[in-house]
Amino acid sequence: MKKHIMVMIVCCLVPIIIAGALYYFGFKTYALLAIMLLCPILHYLMMRDMHKNHGKCH
């Protein structure tokens, strides 16, 4: 359970940190693009691990 929470925290913070850094350094268009691309990609990676244990429920 702790591993799942850590993965969720990392996958949610990575796009925010990257977009914030891009915005801070003046790449405002790229910051929006980073959020739009990284969120679905990291969500897919997070959900992929969730479906490995078909018989188990939280």
C-alpha atoms as one frame of an Amber mdcrd trajectory, in Angstrom:
protein
   0.000   0.000   0.000   2.843   2.419   0.788   4.435   1.693  -2.584   1.173
   2.584  -4.323   0.924   5.888  -2.483   4.535   6.773  -3.278   4.015   6.002
  -6.977   0.901   8.190  -6.994   2.749  11.066  -5.330   5.687  10.846  -7.718
   3.514  10.557 -10.816   1.417  13.542  -9.792   4.319  15.747  -8.746   6.617
  15.119 -11.721   4.457  16.967 -14.277   3.796  19.812 -11.864   7.490  20.257
 -11.059   8.548  20.081 -14.710   5.841  22.493 -15.826   6.663  24.851 -12.970
  10.341  24.843 -13.884   9.544  25.472 -17.548   7.183  28.304 -16.630   9.729
  29.816 -14.249  12.441  29.843 -16.914  10.161  31.512 -19.456   8.914  28.552
 -21.496   5.209  29.145 -20.835   3.964  27.357 -23.966   6.138  24.346 -23.233
   4.908  24.241 -19.642   1.328  23.798 -20.815   2.411  21.190 -23.358   4.385
  19.315 -20.698   1.320  19.089 -18.459  -0.861  17.946 -21.343   1.581  15.198
 -22.344   3.041  14.048 -19.040  -0.216  13.653 -17.140  -1.735  10.995 -19.434
   1.584   9.215 -19.936   2.328   8.956 -16.207  -1.285   8.014 -15.480  -1.008
   5.148 -17.963   2.209   3.937 -16.336   0.608   4.130 -12.908  -2.513   2.223
 -13.996  -0.517  -0.438 -15.858   0.949  -1.709 -12.579  -2.457  -1.669 -10.932
  -3.908  -4.228 -13.340  -1.151  -6.824 -12.879  -2.851  -8.372  -9.833  -6.198
  -9.347 -11.360  -7.429 -11.470  -8.468  -6.485  -9.066  -5.701  -8.419  -6.086
  -4.532  -6.884  -3.374  -2.361
